[in-house]
Amino acid sequence: MKKLNLQCLYICVCFAFILAIQPAVAIRYEFDSEKEIADWELGPQATAKVKDGMLELTVAGGQNSGIYFGEDNWSDYRMEVKARKAAGPYFHLFARVQEPAVDFYFLEISYNSHTTSLFMFSGGAANEITGGPRPKRPDSKDTKGGDAYTIVFETEGETLRTYIDGKLMVENQDKTYDKGRPGLGGRDSTVLYEYVEINGEGIPPTAVEPADKLAITWAELKRQ
Protein backbone atom coordinates (compact mmCIF):
# COMPACT_ATOMS: atom_id res chain seq x y z
CA MET A 1 0.00 0.00 0.00
CA LYS A 2 2.86 2.35 0.87
CA LYS A 3 4.48 1.69 -2.53
CA LEU A 4 1.18 2.40 -4.28
CA ASN A 5 0.78 5.71 -2.41
CA LEU A 6 4.29 6.77 -3.41
CA GLN A 7 3.50 5.95 -7.05
CA CYS A 8 0.30 8.01 -6.88
CA LEU A 9 2.21 10.91 -5.33
CA TYR A 10 4.85 10.70 -8.07
CA ILE A 11 2.20 10.72 -10.79
CA CYS A 12 0.40 13.71 -9.23
CA VAL A 13 3.62 15.72 -8.94
CA CYS A 14 4.60 14.95 -12.53
CA PHE A 15 1.11 15.76 -13.79
CA ALA A 16 1.20 19.12 -12.01
CA PHE A 17 4.59 19.82 -13.58
CA ILE A 18 3.25 19.03 -17.06
CA LEU A 19 0.35 21.43 -16.56
CA ALA A 20 2.73 24.11 -15.34
CA ILE A 21 4.89 23.96 -18.47
CA GLN A 22 2.02 23.92 -20.99
CA PRO A 23 2.10 27.04 -23.19
CA ALA A 24 0.09 29.98 -21.78
CA VAL A 25 -0.86 31.28 -25.22
CA ALA A 26 -4.58 32.03 -25.51
CA ILE A 27 -4.67 32.66 -29.25
CA ARG A 28 -1.97 32.00 -31.84
CA TYR A 29 -2.18 32.72 -35.55
CA GLU A 30 0.44 31.10 -37.80
CA PHE A 31 -1.08 32.17 -41.13
CA ASP A 32 -1.41 28.81 -42.81
CA SER A 33 -4.67 29.79 -44.49
CA GLU A 34 -6.63 32.83 -45.63
CA LYS A 35 -9.40 31.60 -43.33
CA GLU A 36 -7.42 32.84 -40.33
CA ILE A 37 -7.97 36.46 -41.36
CA ALA A 38 -11.41 36.06 -42.94
CA ASP A 39 -13.13 38.14 -40.24
CA TRP A 40 -10.31 40.66 -39.65
CA GLU A 41 -10.97 44.30 -40.56
CA LEU A 42 -8.70 46.18 -42.95
CA GLY A 43 -8.08 49.85 -42.24
CA PRO A 44 -7.78 52.63 -44.85
CA GLN A 45 -5.26 52.01 -47.65
CA ALA A 46 -4.36 48.57 -46.27
CA THR A 47 -4.26 45.27 -48.14
CA ALA A 48 -3.45 41.84 -46.71
CA LYS A 49 -2.95 38.29 -47.91
CA VAL A 50 -1.63 35.03 -46.54
CA LYS A 51 1.38 33.87 -48.52
CA ASP A 52 4.05 31.23 -47.81
CA GLY A 53 2.98 30.84 -44.18
CA MET A 54 3.02 34.57 -43.46
CA LEU A 55 0.60 37.47 -43.39
CA GLU A 56 1.75 40.02 -45.96
CA LEU A 57 0.40 43.46 -45.04
CA THR A 58 0.83 46.58 -47.16
CA VAL A 59 -0.22 50.10 -46.11
CA ALA A 60 -0.03 52.95 -48.65
CA GLY A 61 -1.00 56.60 -49.02
CA GLY A 62 0.73 57.90 -45.90
CA GLN A 63 -1.86 56.25 -43.65
CA ASN A 64 -1.18 54.94 -40.14
CA SER A 65 -3.29 51.90 -40.83
CA GLY A 66 -3.35 48.14 -40.87
CA ILE A 67 -5.54 45.18 -40.04
CA TYR A 68 -7.51 44.67 -36.80
CA PHE A 69 -8.95 41.62 -35.06
CA GLY A 70 -10.45 40.45 -31.79
CA GLU A 71 -13.22 42.04 -29.74
CA ASP A 72 -14.03 45.62 -28.74
CA ASN A 73 -14.21 44.63 -25.06
CA TRP A 74 -10.67 43.24 -24.81
CA SER A 75 -8.83 45.36 -22.26
CA ASP A 76 -5.58 44.06 -20.76
CA TYR A 77 -3.57 41.85 -23.06
CA ARG A 78 -0.11 40.95 -24.30
CA MET A 79 0.42 40.71 -28.05
CA GLU A 80 3.62 39.23 -29.49
CA VAL A 81 4.51 39.09 -33.17
CA LYS A 82 7.43 37.98 -35.31
CA ALA A 83 7.56 40.59 -38.08
CA ARG A 84 9.86 41.25 -41.02
CA LYS A 85 10.07 44.56 -42.89
CA ALA A 86 9.85 43.75 -46.59
CA ALA A 87 9.73 47.39 -47.76
CA GLY A 88 9.19 50.88 -46.42
CA PRO A 89 10.14 52.81 -43.29
CA TYR A 90 7.83 51.59 -40.49
CA PHE A 91 6.54 48.73 -38.35
CA HIS A 92 3.39 49.34 -36.30
CA LEU A 93 1.47 47.40 -33.66
CA PHE A 94 -1.93 48.64 -32.49
CA ALA A 95 -3.71 48.23 -29.15
CA ARG A 96 -7.17 49.20 -27.91
CA VAL A 97 -8.37 50.13 -31.39
CA GLN A 98 -11.70 51.99 -31.33
CA GLU A 99 -14.58 51.78 -33.81
CA PRO A 100 -14.18 53.15 -36.45
CA ALA A 101 -10.48 52.27 -36.64
CA VAL A 102 -8.94 55.75 -36.54
CA ASP A 103 -8.40 56.07 -32.77
CA PHE A 104 -5.98 53.75 -30.96
CA TYR A 105 -2.59 53.31 -29.36
CA PHE A 106 0.29 52.20 -31.54
CA LEU A 107 3.97 51.50 -31.18
CA GLU A 108 6.21 52.43 -34.07
CA ILE A 109 9.60 51.21 -35.19
CA SER A 110 10.96 53.90 -37.49
CA TYR A 111 13.67 53.63 -40.11
CA ASN A 112 13.46 57.38 -40.78
CA SER A 113 14.42 58.50 -37.26
CA HIS A 114 16.04 55.15 -36.32
CA THR A 115 13.94 55.10 -33.13
CA THR A 116 10.93 53.44 -31.56
CA SER A 117 8.02 55.37 -30.05
CA LEU A 118 4.47 55.20 -28.70
CA PHE A 119 1.45 57.20 -29.88
CA MET A 120 -2.17 57.78 -28.94
CA PHE A 121 -4.55 58.79 -31.74
CA SER A 122 -7.71 60.73 -30.81
CA GLY A 123 -10.03 62.16 -33.43
CA GLY A 124 -7.58 60.82 -35.98
CA ALA A 125 -4.84 63.15 -34.64
CA ALA A 126 -1.53 61.84 -33.30
CA ASN A 127 -0.34 62.48 -29.74
CA GLU A 128 3.07 61.08 -28.88
CA ILE A 129 3.14 59.44 -25.45
CA THR A 130 6.63 57.93 -25.50
CA GLY A 131 7.24 59.83 -22.27
CA GLY A 132 10.80 60.98 -22.93
CA PRO A 133 13.49 60.63 -25.57
CA ARG A 134 12.67 58.00 -28.15
CA PRO A 135 14.75 54.84 -27.63
CA LYS A 136 17.05 53.91 -30.48
CA ARG A 137 15.73 51.30 -32.86
CA PRO A 138 17.81 48.17 -32.19
CA ASP A 139 19.69 46.54 -35.03
CA SER A 140 17.98 43.41 -36.26
CA LYS A 141 19.76 40.13 -35.59
CA ASP A 142 17.95 38.57 -38.55
CA THR A 143 18.37 40.58 -41.74
CA LYS A 144 17.78 37.87 -44.34
CA GLY A 145 14.98 39.13 -46.55
CA GLY A 146 14.49 42.32 -44.54
CA ASP A 147 14.97 43.13 -40.86
CA ALA A 148 13.02 40.85 -38.52
CA TYR A 149 12.03 41.52 -34.91
CA THR A 150 10.03 39.91 -32.15
CA ILE A 151 7.78 42.72 -30.95
CA VAL A 152 5.54 42.83 -27.88
CA PHE A 153 2.83 45.35 -26.99
CA GLU A 154 1.29 45.08 -23.51
CA THR A 155 -1.68 46.93 -22.03
CA GLU A 156 -2.34 46.74 -18.29
CA GLY A 157 -4.79 49.28 -16.91
CA GLU A 158 -3.35 52.68 -17.79
CA THR A 159 0.13 51.22 -18.36
CA LEU A 160 1.44 50.57 -21.87
CA ARG A 161 4.68 48.67 -22.50
CA THR A 162 6.58 47.85 -25.68
CA TYR A 163 9.41 45.37 -26.14
CA ILE A 164 11.69 44.57 -29.06
CA ASP A 165 13.58 41.27 -29.05
CA GLY A 166 12.91 40.90 -25.32
CA LYS A 167 14.11 44.37 -24.32
CA LEU A 168 11.75 46.88 -22.72
CA MET A 169 11.67 49.95 -24.96
CA VAL A 170 8.82 52.20 -23.74
CA GLU A 171 6.69 52.13 -20.58
CA ASN A 172 4.21 54.92 -19.94
CA GLN A 173 0.69 55.61 -18.69
CA ASP A 174 -2.35 56.91 -20.55
CA LYS A 175 -6.04 56.64 -19.65
CA THR A 176 -7.67 57.66 -22.94
CA TYR A 177 -8.74 54.13 -23.92
CA ASP A 178 -9.41 51.29 -21.50
CA LYS A 179 -10.38 48.63 -24.04
CA GLY A 180 -10.38 47.87 -27.75
CA ARG A 181 -9.05 45.51 -30.40
CA PRO A 182 -5.40 44.77 -31.25
CA GLY A 183 -3.97 45.18 -34.74
CA LEU A 184 -0.97 45.04 -37.06
CA GLY A 185 0.21 47.72 -39.45
CA GLY A 186 2.64 50.28 -40.76
CA ARG A 187 2.84 53.34 -42.96
CA ASP A 188 3.94 53.27 -46.61
CA SER A 189 5.34 49.83 -45.87
CA THR A 190 5.01 46.13 -46.50
CA VAL A 191 5.49 43.94 -43.43
CA LEU A 192 5.48 40.13 -43.23
CA TYR A 193 4.08 38.62 -40.03
CA GLU A 194 5.22 35.08 -39.21
CA TYR A 195 2.91 34.66 -36.22
CA VAL A 196 0.75 36.54 -33.75
CA GLU A 197 0.21 35.43 -30.15
CA ILE A 198 -2.18 37.22 -27.81
CA ASN A 199 -3.39 36.42 -24.32
CA GLY A 200 -5.24 38.23 -21.59
CA GLU A 201 -8.27 38.16 -19.34
CA GLY A 202 -11.45 37.47 -21.27
CA ILE A 203 -9.68 36.25 -24.41
CA PRO A 204 -10.97 32.75 -25.21
CA PRO A 205 -8.31 30.03 -25.31
CA THR A 206 -7.52 27.99 -28.40
CA ALA A 207 -5.64 24.71 -28.58
CA VAL A 208 -1.92 25.18 -29.08
CA GLU A 209 -0.93 21.54 -28.62
CA PRO A 210 -2.45 18.28 -30.01
CA ALA A 211 -5.51 17.36 -27.94
CA ASP A 212 -4.18 13.89 -27.13
CA LYS A 213 -0.69 14.98 -26.05
CA LEU A 214 -1.56 15.25 -22.35
CA ALA A 215 -3.41 11.92 -22.39
CA ILE A 216 -0.39 10.19 -23.91
CA THR A 217 1.92 11.73 -21.30
CA TRP A 218 -0.47 10.67 -18.51
CA ALA A 219 -0.43 7.09 -19.81
CA GLU A 220 3.36 7.11 -19.89
CA LEU A 221 3.49 8.27 -16.26
CA LYS A 222 1.12 5.58 -15.09
CA ARG A 223 3.46 2.95 -16.51
CA GLN A 224 6.37 4.18 -14.37
C-alpha positions as CSV (number, residue, x, y, z in Angstrom):
1,M,0.0,0.0,0.0
2,K,2.9,2.3,0.9
3,K,4.5,1.7,-2.5
4,L,1.2,2.4,-4.3
5,N,0.8,5.7,-2.4
6,L,4.3,6.8,-3.4
7,Q,3.5,6.0,-7.1
8,C,0.3,8.0,-6.9
9,L,2.2,10.9,-5.3
10,Y,4.8,10.7,-8.1
11,I,2.2,10.7,-10.8
12,C,0.4,13.7,-9.2
13,V,3.6,15.7,-8.9
14,C,4.6,15.0,-12.5
15,F,1.1,15.8,-13.8
16,A,1.2,19.1,-12.0
17,F,4.6,19.8,-13.6
18,I,3.2,19.0,-17.1
19,L,0.3,21.4,-16.6
20,A,2.7,24.1,-15.3
21,I,4.9,24.0,-18.5
22,Q,2.0,23.9,-21.0
23,P,2.1,27.0,-23.2
24,A,0.1,30.0,-21.8
25,V,-0.9,31.3,-25.2
26,A,-4.6,32.0,-25.5
27,I,-4.7,32.7,-29.3
28,R,-2.0,32.0,-31.8
29,Y,-2.2,32.7,-35.6
30,E,0.4,31.1,-37.8
31,F,-1.1,32.2,-41.1
32,D,-1.4,28.8,-42.8
33,S,-4.7,29.8,-44.5
34,E,-6.6,32.8,-45.6
35,K,-9.4,31.6,-43.3
36,E,-7.4,32.8,-40.3
37,I,-8.0,36.5,-41.4
38,A,-11.4,36.1,-42.9
39,D,-13.1,38.1,-40.2
40,W,-10.3,40.7,-39.6
41,E,-11.0,44.3,-40.6
42,L,-8.7,46.2,-43.0
43,G,-8.1,49.8,-42.2
44,P,-7.8,52.6,-44.9
45,Q,-5.3,52.0,-47.6
46,A,-4.4,48.6,-46.3
47,T,-4.3,45.3,-48.1
48,A,-3.4,41.8,-46.7
49,K,-3.0,38.3,-47.9
50,V,-1.6,35.0,-46.5
51,K,1.4,33.9,-48.5
52,D,4.0,31.2,-47.8
53,G,3.0,30.8,-44.2
54,M,3.0,34.6,-43.5
55,L,0.6,37.5,-43.4
56,E,1.8,40.0,-46.0
57,L,0.4,43.5,-45.0
58,T,0.8,46.6,-47.2
59,V,-0.2,50.1,-46.1
60,A,0.0,52.9,-48.6
61,G,-1.0,56.6,-49.0
62,G,0.7,57.9,-45.9
63,Q,-1.9,56.2,-43.6
64,N,-1.2,54.9,-40.1
65,S,-3.3,51.9,-40.8
66,G,-3.4,48.1,-40.9
67,I,-5.5,45.2,-40.0
68,Y,-7.5,44.7,-36.8
69,F,-9.0,41.6,-35.1
70,G,-10.5,40.5,-31.8
71,E,-13.2,42.0,-29.7
72,D,-14.0,45.6,-28.7
73,N,-14.2,44.6,-25.1
74,W,-10.7,43.2,-24.8
75,S,-8.8,45.4,-22.3
76,D,-5.6,44.1,-20.8
77,Y,-3.6,41.9,-23.1
78,R,-0.1,40.9,-24.3
79,M,0.4,40.7,-28.1
80,E,3.6,39.2,-29.5
81,V,4.5,39.1,-33.2
82,K,7.4,38.0,-35.3
83,A,7.6,40.6,-38.1
84,R,9.9,41.2,-41.0
85,K,10.1,44.6,-42.9
86,A,9.9,43.8,-46.6
87,A,9.7,47.4,-47.8
88,G,9.2,50.9,-46.4
89,P,10.1,52.8,-43.3
90,Y,7.8,51.6,-40.5
91,F,6.5,48.7,-38.3
92,H,3.4,49.3,-36.3
93,L,1.5,47.4,-33.7
94,F,-1.9,48.6,-32.5
95,A,-3.7,48.2,-29.2
96,R,-7.2,49.2,-27.9
97,V,-8.4,50.1,-31.4
98,Q,-11.7,52.0,-31.3
99,E,-14.6,51.8,-33.8
100,P,-14.2,53.2,-36.5
101,A,-10.5,52.3,-36.6
102,V,-8.9,55.7,-36.5
103,D,-8.4,56.1,-32.8
104,F,-6.0,53.7,-31.0
105,Y,-2.6,53.3,-29.4
106,F,0.3,52.2,-31.5
107,L,4.0,51.5,-31.2
108,E,6.2,52.4,-34.1
109,I,9.6,51.2,-35.2
110,S,11.0,53.9,-37.5
111,Y,13.7,53.6,-40.1
112,N,13.5,57.4,-40.8
113,S,14.4,58.5,-37.3
114,H,16.0,55.1,-36.3
115,T,13.9,55.1,-33.1
116,T,10.9,53.4,-31.6
117,S,8.0,55.4,-30.0
118,L,4.5,55.2,-28.7
119,F,1.5,57.2,-29.9
120,M,-2.2,57.8,-28.9
121,F,-4.6,58.8,-31.7
122,S,-7.7,60.7,-30.8
123,G,-10.0,62.2,-33.4
124,G,-7.6,60.8,-36.0
125,A,-4.8,63.2,-34.6
126,A,-1.5,61.8,-33.3
127,N,-0.3,62.5,-29.7
128,E,3.1,61.1,-28.9
129,I,3.1,59.4,-25.4
130,T,6.6,57.9,-25.5
131,G,7.2,59.8,-22.3
132,G,10.8,61.0,-22.9
133,P,13.5,60.6,-25.6
134,R,12.7,58.0,-28.2
135,P,14.7,54.8,-27.6
136,K,17.0,53.9,-30.5
137,R,15.7,51.3,-32.9
138,P,17.8,48.2,-32.2
139,D,19.7,46.5,-35.0
140,S,18.0,43.4,-36.3
141,K,19.8,40.1,-35.6
142,D,17.9,38.6,-38.5
143,T,18.4,40.6,-41.7
144,K,17.8,37.9,-44.3
145,G,15.0,39.1,-46.6
146,G,14.5,42.3,-44.5
147,D,15.0,43.1,-40.9
148,A,13.0,40.8,-38.5
149,Y,12.0,41.5,-34.9
150,T,10.0,39.9,-32.2
151,I,7.8,42.7,-31.0
152,V,5.5,42.8,-27.9
153,F,2.8,45.3,-27.0
154,E,1.3,45.1,-23.5
155,T,-1.7,46.9,-22.0
156,E,-2.3,46.7,-18.3
157,G,-4.8,49.3,-16.9
158,E,-3.4,52.7,-17.8
159,T,0.1,51.2,-18.4
160,L,1.4,50.6,-21.9
161,R,4.7,48.7,-22.5
162,T,6.6,47.9,-25.7
163,Y,9.4,45.4,-26.1
164,I,11.7,44.6,-29.1
165,D,13.6,41.3,-29.0
166,G,12.9,40.9,-25.3
167,K,14.1,44.4,-24.3
168,L,11.7,46.9,-22.7
169,M,11.7,50.0,-25.0
170,V,8.8,52.2,-23.7
171,E,6.7,52.1,-20.6
172,N,4.2,54.9,-19.9
173,Q,0.7,55.6,-18.7
174,D,-2.4,56.9,-20.6
175,K,-6.0,56.6,-19.7
176,T,-7.7,57.7,-22.9
177,Y,-8.7,54.1,-23.9
178,D,-9.4,51.3,-21.5
179,K,-10.4,48.6,-24.0
180,G,-10.4,47.9,-27.8
181,R,-9.1,45.5,-30.4
182,P,-5.4,44.8,-31.3
183,G,-4.0,45.2,-34.7
184,L,-1.0,45.0,-37.1
185,G,0.2,47.7,-39.5
186,G,2.6,50.3,-40.8
187,R,2.8,53.3,-43.0
188,D,3.9,53.3,-46.6
189,S,5.3,49.8,-45.9
190,T,5.0,46.1,-46.5
191,V,5.5,43.9,-43.4
192,L,5.5,40.1,-43.2
193,Y,4.1,38.6,-40.0
194,E,5.2,35.1,-39.2
195,Y,2.9,34.7,-36.2
196,V,0.7,36.5,-33.7
197,E,0.2,35.4,-30.1
198,I,-2.2,37.2,-27.8
199,N,-3.4,36.4,-24.3
200,G,-5.2,38.2,-21.6
201,E,-8.3,38.2,-19.3
202,G,-11.4,37.5,-21.3
203,I,-9.7,36.3,-24.4
204,P,-11.0,32.8,-25.2
205,P,-8.3,30.0,-25.3
206,T,-7.5,28.0,-28.4
207,A,-5.6,24.7,-28.6
208,V,-1.9,25.2,-29.1
209,E,-0.9,21.5,-28.6
210,P,-2.4,18.3,-30.0
211,A,-5.5,17.4,-27.9
212,D,-4.2,13.9,-27.1
213,K,-0.7,15.0,-26.0
214,L,-1.6,15.3,-22.3
215,A,-3.4,11.9,-22.4
216,I,-0.4,10.2,-23.9
217,T,1.9,11.7,-21.3
218,W,-0.5,10.7,-18.5
219,A,-0.4,7.1,-19.8
220,E,3.4,7.1,-19.9
221,L,3.5,8.3,-16.3
222,K,1.1,5.6,-15.1
223,R,3.5,2.9,-16.5
224,Q,6.4,4.2,-14.4
